[in-house]
Structure formats: C-alpha cells, structure tokens
Amino acid sequence: MTRFSKQQIATAIAAFFHAVGVLGILFGNAAWFISLTPYNLLLSFILILYTHTGVNKKLLFFFAITFVFGILVEIIGTKTGYLFGNYAYGNVLGIKTFGVPVILGINWFIVMYCAGITMWLLLLRSAKALDSFDPAQVKWLKLLSLVVDGALLAVFFDWLMEPVAVKLDFWQWAEGEIPLFNYICWFAVSMLFLLLFHKLKLAQPNKFGLHLLLIQAMFFLLLRAFL
C-alpha cells in the first residue's frame, strides 16, 4: 500500500480547498465562498504546523512575533497611512481589532514562512555552485539570498494578490490605486521578519511551504485573470 508523506497530504488538502474556492468564487455563490477566506487561512496555518518537523519554541516564537507585529504594522498603516499607504479593511476577513482583521496576523506568518522555506530550498539546489566561494562569503550570500530575495518573493506575492483582494473587498485603497509605497513597506517589513526566520534557524526541507506558496499564487493568478 502506498504511504503518502505529511507534505503530500497537506499539499493535496490545500490544493483541493483553493481549487474549490476559485470555482466557487467564479461560478458559484461568490459572497459565501469569499466569507470562508479566514477559515482557509487558518487551515493553511494548521497544515504548516502539521508538516513542519519538530514544532518547537523557536517556531512558536516566530509565529508570535509575525502575528503580533504583523497586526501592529497593519494598525499603524490603516490609522496613519505611514505604512503601506491609505487603505481600510472590509468586513469579509472576520473579527477585527482596531479595524484590522485578526486573521491577518496568521497570514503574515504564512507568507513569511513560505517565502523563507522557498528560498532555503532554492539555496539547497544551488549549494554546489557555491562550493567555489569562501565559506565566509557563502554565509553572507545565504543570508542575503534568504532575507533579500525572500522579501522580493513576498512583495511579488503581494503584487499578485493586491488587485484580487480589492475586488473581493478584503481591503480598499483611499486613492483607488495601489501605491508604490505599499510594496516598499512590504519589502522592508518582510526583510525584518525573514531576518528573524534566519536567526532562529527555522529553515528545513518542508516542501509544503513551497507548494502552499505556489498554490496560493495560482489561486490569485486565476482570479486575477478571470474575475
């Protein structure tokens, strides 16, 4: 009998629910399926914990930091406009605190974890190419790649998501357009979170992190194309 790994099971579950979500939004009761977004994010979070080898204090600490500070920067952003720009959240993402949906703290964790894991997996594949470098150089290259390239990956994901999120009324921009400042702030905040991800040595070959990022990217890409 074929035994499936935790990562394969989690990938199948995530792919199924995201596919159902796309079909439901495009061809079904869109409002009802959109209202399930917080539960889908919660499921993704649970699947990350399920697939991460050795859930420990470091991972929980990283979750706590990204959750708390993720919500905090969103509060600053919505109340002052000093971060990301002038925007406000709709009502489809669930319970709010100071105008910010609480589920966004989990979303920050998901995006940062998946970006960190993805960049680490890419570094593993390029390990042989780094053999010719000085070990000290390799150390800094790995740090810069995980933090800077990982932040760029997170910004790309946000760019892919933004127009869809506006159409689904996740949030709305006061000027009606997505400002460049939003992406600059996403990059800066992502670098700080990914630096912590690196310092806590959370990287591991959990391919579900990569798969989930690809599944979510495809989800928003399809909605961006057909919604």
PLY file of the C-alpha trace (Angstrom):
ply
format ascii 1.0
element vertex 227
property float x
property float y
property float z
element edge 226
property int vertex1
property int vertex2
end_header
0.00 0.00 0.00
1.31 3.43 -0.96
2.01 5.66 2.02
1.79 9.37 1.45
4.03 11.78 3.34
2.68 14.59 5.51
3.80 17.09 2.89
1.93 15.26 0.12
-1.24 15.01 2.21
-1.08 18.68 3.18
-0.43 19.75 -0.42
-3.43 17.75 -1.65
-5.69 19.28 1.03
-4.52 22.84 0.31
-4.83 22.38 -3.45
-8.35 20.96 -3.09
-9.71 23.77 -0.94
-8.07 26.51 -3.01
-9.45 24.94 -6.21
-12.93 24.77 -4.68
-12.53 28.40 -3.66
-11.64 29.52 -7.18
-14.55 27.61 -8.72
-16.96 28.83 -6.05
-15.98 32.47 -6.46
-16.07 32.35 -10.27
-19.11 30.13 -10.81
-20.93 29.73 -7.51
-22.09 31.83 -4.59
-19.13 34.19 -4.61
-20.06 36.06 -1.41
-20.32 32.82 0.59
-17.01 31.44 -0.66
-15.24 34.75 -0.04
-16.56 34.73 3.53
-14.72 31.42 4.07
-11.31 33.07 3.46
-10.38 33.29 7.18
-11.05 29.56 7.59
-8.92 28.76 4.56
-6.04 30.76 6.03
-6.49 29.01 9.37
-6.38 25.64 7.59
-3.16 26.64 5.81
-1.65 27.60 9.17
-2.61 24.24 10.68
-1.11 22.41 7.69
2.18 24.26 8.15
2.33 23.14 11.78
1.41 19.62 10.65
4.24 19.43 8.12
6.96 21.33 9.98
9.36 18.84 11.54
9.74 19.43 15.26
7.33 22.24 16.14
9.24 23.92 18.95
9.56 27.15 20.92
11.50 28.82 18.10
8.73 28.27 15.57
6.07 29.36 18.06
8.13 32.44 18.91
8.40 33.29 15.20
4.65 32.85 14.87
4.03 35.10 17.88
6.30 37.84 16.51
4.86 37.77 12.99
1.32 37.61 14.35
1.64 40.49 16.82
3.86 42.78 14.76
2.02 41.87 11.56
-1.21 43.16 13.08
0.62 46.13 14.63
2.04 47.37 11.31
-1.42 46.95 9.77
-2.96 49.04 12.55
-0.32 51.73 12.02
-0.95 51.54 8.29
-4.74 51.86 8.47
-4.77 54.51 11.21
-1.96 56.76 9.98
-1.09 55.88 6.38
2.59 55.93 7.38
2.95 52.26 6.45
1.72 50.85 3.12
-0.45 53.89 2.34
-4.05 54.94 2.93
-6.31 51.90 2.99
-9.07 50.29 5.03
-10.28 46.73 5.50
-13.68 45.43 4.50
-15.77 43.01 6.56
-15.10 39.71 4.80
-11.92 38.76 6.69
-13.63 38.29 10.02
-13.09 39.63 13.53
-11.16 42.91 13.74
-9.03 44.67 16.29
-8.63 48.42 15.78
-10.00 47.98 12.27
-7.60 45.18 11.28
-8.79 41.59 10.80
-7.11 39.33 13.36
-6.58 36.62 10.72
-4.00 38.88 9.05
-1.55 38.06 11.82
-1.74 34.43 10.70
-1.46 35.49 7.07
1.80 37.35 7.78
3.18 34.18 9.36
2.10 32.04 6.40
3.66 34.32 3.77
6.91 34.77 5.69
7.26 31.08 6.49
6.58 30.03 2.89
8.94 32.67 1.48
11.71 31.62 3.90
11.27 27.91 3.18
11.13 28.50 -0.58
14.36 30.50 -0.65
16.11 27.93 1.56
15.06 25.11 -0.78
16.39 27.09 -3.74
19.66 27.60 -1.87
19.94 23.86 -1.34
19.65 23.29 -5.08
22.42 25.82 -5.76
24.72 24.54 -3.00
27.23 23.01 -5.43
27.57 26.31 -7.29
28.64 27.95 -4.02
31.43 25.47 -3.32
33.97 27.66 -5.11
33.28 30.60 -2.79
35.00 31.33 0.50
32.96 29.92 3.44
32.58 33.40 4.91
31.25 34.65 1.58
28.85 31.72 1.35
27.47 32.55 4.79
26.69 36.13 3.76
25.37 35.09 0.37
22.95 32.69 2.03
21.84 35.37 4.47
21.31 37.96 1.73
19.53 35.49 -0.51
17.13 34.28 2.15
16.38 37.74 3.54
16.52 39.99 0.46
15.37 37.54 -2.21
12.79 36.15 0.18
11.44 39.66 0.75
11.30 40.24 -3.00
9.36 37.00 -3.33
6.92 38.18 -0.65
6.49 41.50 -2.47
5.82 39.68 -5.74
3.15 37.63 -3.97
1.58 40.82 -2.60
1.65 42.35 -6.10
-0.14 39.28 -7.43
-2.70 39.38 -4.64
-3.50 43.11 -4.40
-5.91 43.61 -7.35
-7.84 40.46 -6.43
-8.01 41.43 -2.76
-9.51 44.78 -3.73
-12.12 43.13 -5.97
-13.04 40.71 -3.17
-13.33 43.65 -0.73
-10.58 42.35 1.55
-9.43 45.98 1.66
-9.78 49.19 -0.34
-7.27 51.94 -1.18
-8.32 55.52 -0.48
-6.86 56.79 -3.78
-8.37 53.89 -5.72
-4.92 52.77 -6.86
-2.27 50.60 -5.19
0.64 52.90 -4.28
4.27 52.00 -4.88
4.81 52.87 -1.21
2.84 49.74 -0.28
5.38 47.47 -1.96
8.34 49.34 -0.47
6.92 48.84 3.03
6.11 45.19 2.29
9.75 44.70 1.29
11.11 46.38 4.44
8.80 44.55 6.86
9.38 41.22 5.09
13.14 41.60 5.39
12.87 42.10 9.14
10.67 39.03 9.56
12.89 36.89 7.31
15.99 38.02 9.18
14.36 36.66 12.33
13.43 33.48 10.41
17.12 33.08 9.53
18.41 33.86 13.04
16.06 31.29 14.57
17.30 28.69 12.05
13.78 27.66 11.10
14.69 26.63 7.56
14.13 22.96 6.79
13.20 20.89 3.71
9.46 21.30 4.24
8.37 21.35 0.60
4.83 22.10 1.68
5.97 25.68 2.32
6.95 25.96 -1.35
3.83 24.11 -2.52
1.50 26.31 -0.46
3.07 29.47 -1.86
2.61 28.14 -5.40
-0.98 27.08 -4.69
-1.87 30.49 -3.27
-0.11 32.23 -6.14
-2.10 30.16 -8.65
-5.29 30.94 -6.71
-4.77 34.69 -7.07
-3.43 34.40 -10.62
-6.58 32.60 -11.79
-8.86 35.08 -10.04
-6.80 37.96 -11.37
-7.23 36.61 -14.91
-10.92 35.67 -14.83
-12.63 37.64 -12.04
0 1
1 2
2 3
3 4
4 5
5 6
6 7
7 8
8 9
9 10
10 11
11 12
12 13
13 14
14 15
15 16
16 17
17 18
18 19
19 20
20 21
21 22
22 23
23 24
24 25
25 26
26 27
27 28
28 29
29 30
30 31
31 32
32 33
33 34
34 35
35 36
36 37
37 38
38 39
39 40
40 41
41 42
42 43
43 44
44 45
45 46
46 47
47 48
48 49
49 50
50 51
51 52
52 53
53 54
54 55
55 56
56 57
57 58
58 59
59 60
60 61
61 62
62 63
63 64
64 65
65 66
66 67
67 68
68 69
69 70
70 71
71 72
72 73
73 74
74 75
75 76
76 77
77 78
78 79
79 80
80 81
81 82
82 83
83 84
84 85
85 86
86 87
87 88
88 89
89 90
90 91
91 92
92 93
93 94
94 95
95 96
96 97
97 98
98 99
99 100
100 101
101 102
102 103
103 104
104 105
105 106
106 107
107 108
108 109
109 110
110 111
111 112
112 113
113 114
114 115
115 116
116 117
117 118
118 119
119 120
120 121
121 122
122 123
123 124
124 125
125 126
126 127
127 128
128 129
129 130
130 131
131 132
132 133
133 134
134 135
135 136
136 137
137 138
138 139
139 140
140 141
141 142
142 143
143 144
144 145
145 146
146 147
147 148
148 149
149 150
150 151
151 152
152 153
153 154
154 155
155 156
156 157
157 158
158 159
159 160
160 161
161 162
162 163
163 164
164 165
165 166
166 167
167 168
168 169
169 170
170 171
171 172
172 173
173 174
174 175
175 176
176 177
177 178
178 179
179 180
180 181
181 182
182 183
183 184
184 185
185 186
186 187
187 188
188 189
189 190
190 191
191 192
192 193
193 194
194 195
195 196
196 197
197 198
198 199
199 200
200 201
201 202
202 203
203 204
204 205
205 206
206 207
207 208
208 209
209 210
210 211
211 212
212 213
213 214
214 215
215 216
216 217
217 218
218 219
219 220
220 221
221 222
222 223
223 224
224 225
225 226
